Amino acid sequence: MKGTTHPVLKDVVLVGAGHSHVTVLRMFGMKPIPGVRFTLISREVHTPYSGMLPGLIAGHYGFDDAHIDTGPLARFAGARLYQDEVVDLDLAGRHVICRRRPPVPYDLLSLNIGSTPNTMDVPGASEHAIPVKPIDGFLRRFEALQARVLARSGRAAVALVGAGAGGVELLLAVEYRLRQAVTRAGFDAGGLSFVLLSDVADILPSFPAAFRSRFHAVLAARGIAVVTGAPVTAVEAGRLILEGHGPIAADEILWTTQAAPARWLAKGGLPLDARGFLRVDATLRVAGHNDVFAAGDTIAFSGRDLPKSGVYAVRAGPALAENIRRTLTGRSLRPFRPQREALYLVSTGGRHAVGSRNGLVVEGGWVWRWKDWIDRRFMRKFNDLPEMTPPAAALPPLADREALKEISAIAMRCGGCGAKVGATVLSRALASIEPAAPDDAALVDVGGNELSLQTVDYFRAIVDDPYTLGKIAANHSLGDVYAMGGEPQTALAIATVPYGLESKVEADLSAMMAGANEVLREAGCALVGGHTSEGAELALGFAVNGLVPATAALRKGGLKPGDALILTKPLGTGTLLAADMRRKAKARWVMAAIAHMIQSNGKAAQILRRHGVHAATDVTGFGLIGHLIEMVRASDVDATLTIDRLPLLDGARETVARGIFSSLQPQNVRLRRAIREFATVARHPLYPLLFDPQTSGGLLAAVPLAQAKRCVAALHEAGYAAAEIIGFVAERSDALEPVTMDLTGGQLAVALAGRHPARPRAHALQTVADTERSTL
Ligand SMILES: Cc1cc2nc3c(=O)[nH]c(=O)nc-3n(C[C@H](O)[C@H](O)[C@H](O)COP(=O)(O)OP(=O)(O)OC[C@H]3O[C@@H](n4cnc5c(N)ncnc54)[C@H](O)[C@@H]3O)c2cc1C
């Protein structure tokens, strides 16, 4: 997807989008090393900034204010972003083992995976308490807590165990937010009670006395009870058992006690301290492992017990980036010198905070505004990334002479891009050779009751992750067979891999084929062979053979007046992938689009068959309108679409509003003349999405109107959550344009109610020529 100017020589894999790694990515984006490829593997692709988490819980910030979006950041750094969970390491083979993908090879590894609260030591805590860490999932856990409190009409006892700065700040934020939410819902906030629990003699034990007393005063003023010097010895449903204190009733228990390391680290063979944290030396290198670094909460730092705090993880970022750079370029490493005294600014729920540094304590609204200013400035570093020009193609300054020698022996040749051509260009080109297969796949009668289906698809890497690319490409290719009502049987692969070191090429190819094979296997389609060549960039395609009973073959020309048009997947992959390339798409939008792209159309086709489908096609490069026009022309009917019912991928509306389109869009937009009164329709904000080219899009199918609602309900149940009735088919009118846009939804409502919608008014636009129709 990126025009890589250098072959990949070194793979640096970053595990966890923690506070240090985001800085590493930013610094390498500012100053990349040619030939070094970064891969970020993270469970969550929006990483919460710990400093703003309490403000997010309190309601002062929105999700995007308080999270770093690793999508644009990874693209800025030229890094591949894999959303996955690492569960183990193969240190000898230099592979990272993930939960949902094949092992990821590395030359250099860095771990910044945070910590978890220690719930293991207290019986019942894992079952009944809500851990605050890992912080990446806490917002979801808090929202569930709030929903439970509201479901109890605001009557809830909330306890928080652990009275360090994180715990105290969090409880104040929770109290602030819940009181507001309960009051807003019309309940009495007097039904809420809060208690802060600590095993040691006082709250905030590592802070100066003046700081502690400020917080005692704040807690008392807010009616929050404090119980100290009473360790929790057990947690039961609805109550906490304490040593030296009676049991405390609690409907909701938040757990923020001392941090514990990720448990999987113990399996990996890395050196750990007594509590299980990774032992690193003064340069942040894992002791005894020259190719592994670590930073943040997960480390036991050489000679000093660093607080498990975001401040230290942030500060480690530049040192970690520098030492990764130095390792790659063969220079000696520099020690990380963490500060002795950090500035702590702790908010109290509202827009008020208390600050402490070197024994000095300050508080007030201005302290909160100061904190807010610092936090927002930090976030801007990651959310407002500068435009960079790619480095010139010179020999990389890497220390690995062997790799450099190998790569300079590879002739560098630039191949063309394997992009798909537009609908009208293709129609024109094919017009002269009269293709035998106007449908999604060629139907070949080989004798017997079944017809053979043959189809081929091929495209360049639309995502940077070869494993995901493999899945998308295979799924996309199978779509044609399903659209024709068939079952895939065999597939042949054609792959292009970029020039590069054999080991890198092989790893990418094997990840790509692993992804593809998973999809094909699940579809019962055997991968029987293929061909691979070298080229400018990664690309993959499949020739798929399928079978369909002669009587069940679905053709584009089967639309009947009185059919409903159903679309099984949301639109928007074209604009979202284009926005992703330009760092304008949020990572969660891209990940959700990928999830749709790898969702098979197989089950949808079965459901459509059970509901009397007359015709279907898979929506791909020509966009919804392009594929609909193919169907209405082949069926000699008209169609009406309800634009507001089009299912859309999250973010597509926003990216289109920003004018971000796929490079295929202009060619697809030529088909606008098939839309009646297109000049009026063009003013609708969703109009561009009618032409958005789809990768591995859904099925556009026609089922009788009477079956449509049941069919969509079955599709929802089968996991096609966005499936929707988007229009209906009518008799061919005398209008030149076969497609009408129902801007109010009224016509579809009438049709679904079993009445005849008004016959669309013929409106002959002078500009529409019949020649245009015949080329569509
Ligand atoms: C409520 C609360 C408030 C806090 N407020 C502050 C504050 O104001 N100031 C402060 O300095 N500190 C604060 N802290 C502490 C701070 O949150 C942590 O110290 C900090 O987040 C640690 O940063 P990190 O970079 O080590 O890891 P994290 O920020 O936790 O990031 C870890 C990353 O690794 C990913 N990850 C984890 N495991 C895996 C895996 N197996 N595979 C793939 N990815 C994985 C996660 O998705 C995440 O992206 C607070 C803590 C809490 C609980």
PDBQT file of the ligand as one rigid body, heavy atoms in Angstrom, charges set to zero:
ROOT
HETATM    1  C1  LIG A 801      -7.310   5.619  36.810  1.00  0.00    +0.000 C 
HETATM    2  C2  LIG A 801      -5.868   5.786  36.568  1.00  0.00    +0.000 A 
HETATM    3  C3  LIG A 801      -5.372   7.056  36.446  1.00  0.00    +0.000 A 
HETATM    4  C4  LIG A 801      -4.025   7.247  36.220  1.00  0.00    +0.000 A 
HETATM    5  N1  LIG A 801      -3.576   8.506  36.110  1.00  0.00    +0.000 NA
HETATM    6  C5  LIG A 801      -2.278   8.707  35.892  1.00  0.00    +0.000 A 
HETATM    7  C6  LIG A 801      -1.750  10.028  35.769  1.00  0.00    +0.000 A 
HETATM    8  O1  LIG A 801      -2.489  11.006  35.869  1.00  0.00    +0.000 OA
HETATM    9  N2  LIG A 801      -0.444  10.172  35.539  1.00  0.00    +0.000 N 
HETATM   10  C7  LIG A 801       0.377   9.090  35.412  1.00  0.00    +0.000 A 
HETATM   11  O2  LIG A 801       1.563   9.287  35.196  1.00  0.00    +0.000 OA
HETATM   12  N3  LIG A 801      -0.071   7.833  35.528  1.00  0.00    +0.000 NA
HETATM   13  C8  LIG A 801      -1.359   7.599  35.773  1.00  0.00    +0.000 A 
HETATM   14  N4  LIG A 801      -1.824   6.325  35.896  1.00  0.00    +0.000 N 
HETATM   15  C9  LIG A 801      -0.901   5.201  35.715  1.00  0.00    +0.000 C 
HETATM   16  C10 LIG A 801      -0.778   4.902  34.231  1.00  0.00    +0.000 C 
HETATM   17  O3  LIG A 801      -2.029   4.618  33.677  1.00  0.00    +0.000 OA
HETATM   18  C11 LIG A 801       0.136   3.750  33.905  1.00  0.00    +0.000 C 
HETATM   19  O4  LIG A 801       1.277   3.836  34.649  1.00  0.00    +0.000 OA
HETATM   20  C12 LIG A 801       0.501   3.822  32.425  1.00  0.00    +0.000 C 
HETATM   21  O5  LIG A 801      -0.649   3.639  31.648  1.00  0.00    +0.000 OA
HETATM   22  C13 LIG A 801       1.523   2.796  32.057  1.00  0.00    +0.000 C 
HETATM   23  O6  LIG A 801       1.878   3.044  30.749  1.00  0.00    +0.000 OA
HETATM   24  P1  LIG A 801       2.493   1.943  29.830  1.00  0.00    +0.000 P 
HETATM   25  O7  LIG A 801       3.013   2.666  28.668  1.00  0.00    +0.000 OA
HETATM   26  O8  LIG A 801       3.443   1.101  30.581  1.00  0.00    +0.000 OA
HETATM   27  O9  LIG A 801       1.287   0.987  29.432  1.00  0.00    +0.000 OA
HETATM   28  P2  LIG A 801      -0.189   1.279  29.008  1.00  0.00    +0.000 P 
HETATM   29  O10 LIG A 801      -0.486   2.699  28.897  1.00  0.00    +0.000 OA
HETATM   30  O11 LIG A 801      -1.048   0.459  29.926  1.00  0.00    +0.000 OA
HETATM   31  O12 LIG A 801      -0.266   0.657  27.557  1.00  0.00    +0.000 OA
HETATM   32  C14 LIG A 801      -0.148  -0.712  27.334  1.00  0.00    +0.000 C 
HETATM   33  C15 LIG A 801      -0.454  -1.014  25.885  1.00  0.00    +0.000 C 
HETATM   34  O13 LIG A 801      -0.150  -2.355  25.614  1.00  0.00    +0.000 OA
HETATM   35  C16 LIG A 801      -1.243  -3.011  24.998  1.00  0.00    +0.000 C 
HETATM   36  N5  LIG A 801      -1.146  -4.386  25.436  1.00  0.00    +0.000 N 
HETATM   37  C17 LIG A 801      -1.143  -4.853  26.693  1.00  0.00    +0.000 A 
HETATM   38  N6  LIG A 801      -0.979  -6.194  26.692  1.00  0.00    +0.000 NA
HETATM   39  C18 LIG A 801      -0.864  -6.546  25.405  1.00  0.00    +0.000 A 
HETATM   40  C19 LIG A 801      -0.665  -7.796  24.751  1.00  0.00    +0.000 A 
HETATM   41  N7  LIG A 801      -0.540  -8.920  25.423  1.00  0.00    +0.000 N 
HETATM   42  N8  LIG A 801      -0.606  -7.807  23.406  1.00  0.00    +0.000 NA
HETATM   43  C20 LIG A 801      -0.723  -6.663  22.715  1.00  0.00    +0.000 A 
HETATM   44  N9  LIG A 801      -0.904  -5.469  23.285  1.00  0.00    +0.000 NA
HETATM   45  C21 LIG A 801      -0.966  -5.410  24.603  1.00  0.00    +0.000 A 
HETATM   46  C22 LIG A 801      -2.459  -2.243  25.462  1.00  0.00    +0.000 C 
HETATM   47  O14 LIG A 801      -3.528  -2.378  24.557  1.00  0.00    +0.000 OA
HETATM   48  C23 LIG A 801      -1.899  -0.825  25.492  1.00  0.00    +0.000 C 
HETATM   49  O15 LIG A 801      -1.940  -0.304  24.200  1.00  0.00    +0.000 OA
HETATM   50  C24 LIG A 801      -3.156   6.126  36.131  1.00  0.00    +0.000 A 
HETATM   51  C25 LIG A 801      -3.672   4.853  36.248  1.00  0.00    +0.000 A 
HETATM   52  C26 LIG A 801      -5.009   4.680  36.470  1.00  0.00    +0.000 A 
HETATM   53  C27 LIG A 801      -5.523   3.295  36.625  1.00  0.00    +0.000 C 
ENDROOT
TORSDOF 0
